Amino acid sequence: MQWSESTLQRLETGNAEKIRWRDVRELCQLYDVSREMTAALVGLAQQAHVKSWWHEFGELIPENFSVYVGLESSARTLTAYQPDLVPGLLQTVDYARILASIASPTDSAAELAGRAQIKVRRQSIVTRSRTPATLEVVVHEAAIRRVVGNPQVMAAQLRHMADASTMPNVTIRVLPFAAGTPLGASISPFVILAFGESSNGKPVEPTVVYLENLLGDLYLEKPVAVDRYYHAHQALQAKALNEVATREAFRKIAREYENER
C-alpha cells in the first residue's frame, strides 16, 4: 500500500482523520473481497467524513448491504420508539413473514421465509446468554391494534412481547391513545444505538440515531441530535404505561384477538 509506519498506526488505532476510498478499494483487491462488499465499503468510505449521512440504496451503497444490521449487532444498548409496527427485535416469525410478503409481493415462499428468519436471527443480540444487549422500547398502542395478517398472528405476537418483557435486559412500554401527543407533534420511528464504554470510561464508538424512510436510511451522530432523541424518548416514556401495565395490556388484547376466531 506504500504507507508510512505513522499512517498505518493512525489507521489501526482509529486516529486517521479520513479514510481514503481509493485505499479501501486497493485493500479489497489485495484481500480478494467480493465485488459487492468492495462496492459497499468504498461507498461507506466516500461518506465516512460526513456526519449524519444519507445512504441512498442502489447508488453508493448496494441495496442488499445493510449498514444498520452491522451497527445493531455491535450495540450494547438500543433505545427505540415504534409508532406503527412491532419492533423488528420483538417480531414473531409469522408477523415478520407477513410484513415481508407485503413489502416484497413477488418473492417466493422460500425467499419470504428467509427474510423472516434473518429478522428473527437478529434477535439473538437480546436473547443470547452472554452479554445480551439492553433493549428499551416504547411502542404506540396503534402498533398492537393494527392487524398484521390475522387475529391469530396478532394474539401470538402480543403474547410473545409479554413474555419478552419479563427478560431483565428488555423494557417494553406501550404509549396509549389516551396519552395524546407527548411531544406536541408526530414523530417517526427511531433507534438510538449505544456501543458501551472502554476501560477509561469513554464511548467505544459514537452513539448513533437511526431513522428509516422509503428513500434511504439516515444516521445521526452529532451529540445535539442524539440528545434530542434521548429527550424525546424520555418524554414518550413519561406518558407510557409502566412495565407491569404494559404486560397486562399485551395479554388482555391478545385475548381479544383470540376471541375473534
N, C-alpha and C positions, 0 to 999 in steps of 0.2 A: 504493500500500500504506500510505500515511500513516506511514511510518517516519521516524525522525530519522536524520541522517547517521551518528551513532555506532552506531545499531542496524544499519544497512546494513553499516558497516565491520566490525562484530563478526561478522556472518553471512558476509561474503565472505572473511574471514581465518580462519574456523573457530573463533572465540573466543566464540561465543554459548554461554551455559550451557544453554540449552534451545531447541529448535526447536518453535514452536507449530504444532500440526496445522492450526489454522484458517488460519494464514498459508500453509501448504503448499497447502491446498485453494484459497485465493484465487489463489495464483500459478499453479496448474494451470489454473484457469479463464482467467486472463489470457493464458497461453501456449497455450491451446487443446489441452491434454493430454487424451488419451483417458480415458474413464471408468474403464477397467481400471487404467491406470497411475496415475491420480489416487487410486484406492482403495488401491493398493499403497503409494504414497508417504505418504499420510495415515496408513495403518497403521504404517509404519515410524516416522513422526514421533511417533505416540502411544506407541511403545515405546522410542524412542531414549534416553530418560533412564534407562532401566532396564538395568543391566548383566546380562549372561547371560540374555538374554530368550528366551522360547519363541515360536515362530511357529506358531500353530495354523492351518494352512492351511484356507481356506474361511471364516474369521471375519474378523479384522482384515486379513489379507493374502490376496489372491486365490490360489487353489490353483496356477494356472499362472504365477505370478510367482515366479521363483527368486532369492532373495536370495543363495544360495550361488554361483550361476554368476557373478553380478556381482563378488563377492569374489574368486573363483578367477581371473577374467580380469585382476584388478589385482595379484594376488600375485606377489612376486618369488621366494619360496621356499615350497614345500609339503612338509611333513613328515608322513608318513601311516603308519597301520597298518591292514591289512585281514586279518581272520581267516577270512573265509568266501568272498569273491569276488575276482576280479581287479579292481584299482582301475580306476575309470572312465577315467582318463587313460592307461591301458595296454590297454584293451579293443580287440579287433578288431571290425569291423562285424558279422560273423556272431555273435560272442559277445554283443555289445550287443543285437542284434535278438532273439535268443532270450530274453534276460532281459526285454526289453520285452514280448514275446509272453506270457510267464508273468505278468508284473505287470499287463498290460492285455489280457486274452484277447479282449475284444470289439472291439478296434481292427482296422481294415482293414490289409491288407498295406502299403498306401501310408503309413498312419499309423505303423505299426511301423518301416518303413524310415526315415521322417522322424525318429523318436525315436532310432534308431541313428545316423543321420547327425549329429544335433545333438551326441550324445556324442562322436563322432569329431572333429567340428569344434572341440570344446573342447580337444582335444589340441594345437592349434596353439600354445598358450601355452608348450609344452615343445619343440615341433619347429620353431618359426619360426627363421629365420636370424639375426634381430637381437634381442638381449637376451632370449633364451629364459629362462623361469622354471626354477628348480632344483627337481627332484623327488627326494625321498629317502624311500623307502618300504620297509617291512617287510611281507612277505606270508607268512601262515602256510601251511605245506605243505597244509593242508586245502583251501585255496582253489585249488590247482593239481591236487589229486587229485579234487576234486568235479567230476563231469562235467556240463557245461552244453551241452546239445544232443547231441553225439555225439563219439566219439573223434577224428574228423577235425577238428571245430571246435576241440577242445582241443589237438590237435597244432599247428595253425596258430597258436592263441593263445599257446602256450608258445614257439614259435619267434619270434613277434613280440616277446615280452617279452625273450627272449635278445638279439635284435637291438637293442631299445631300451636295454638295459643297457650297450651299448657307447658310447652318447652321453655326452659329457663332463659334461653337466648332469643326468644321470639315474643314480641309485644305487638298485638293487633288491637286496634280500637276503631269502632265504627263512628263516623260522623253522621248523625241522624238528620233527616229532612228538617226536623224541628229546630236544628241549630242555626238555620238560616245561612247567611254568608259571613263567616267569621272574619274574612279579610276585606269585606266590602266590595269584592269583585271576584269573578270566577278565576280559577287557576287550573292550569293543565297539569297532567301527571308529571311527577319528578322523582328522581332518586338522588340522594346525596351519598357519595361513596367516600369513606374514610379508610385509610390504609394502615392505621396504627402508628406507634411511635418507636423510635430507636432507643437504645440504652441511655442516650443523653437527653431523652425527653422531646426530641424534635420529630416532626412527622416524617415517616418513611417516604411518602410521596404526597404531593399537594392534594388536598381534598377536592373532589370534582362533583359538580352537579350535572346530572344527565337529563336532558329533555329530548323527547322524540316527537317528530311530526311526519307528515306524508312526504316531505321533500328531503329529509335527512335528519341527522342527529346533531344536537348541539351540546357541547361540553363546556361548562363554565368553571374557570379556575380562580378568577380574581377573588380575593378574600371578601370584598364588599358584596359580591354576588352570592358567594357561599353563605355568608352571614345572613343575608336577606332571606334565603330559602330556609335556613335553620329557624329564623324567627317566624316565618310563615308556618312551618311545621308545628312549632310550639303553639301558635295561635289556633291551629286546627285541632291539636290535641286538647287544648283547654276547653273546647266546646264538644269534644267527642265523648262517647260513653267510656266509662272505665273498663278495665280488662275483664272483670267478672261480668258486668252488664253486657259487654260485647259478646262474650262466650254464650251467655244465656240467649242473646238475640239470635246468634247463629243457629242454635239448636231449636229455638221457637220457630224461626222462619223455615228451617229445614222440615219441621213437622207440617207446616202449612203447605209446603211443596209436595210432601208425601201424600197429603190428604187430597191433592188434585189428581191423583192417579185414577 
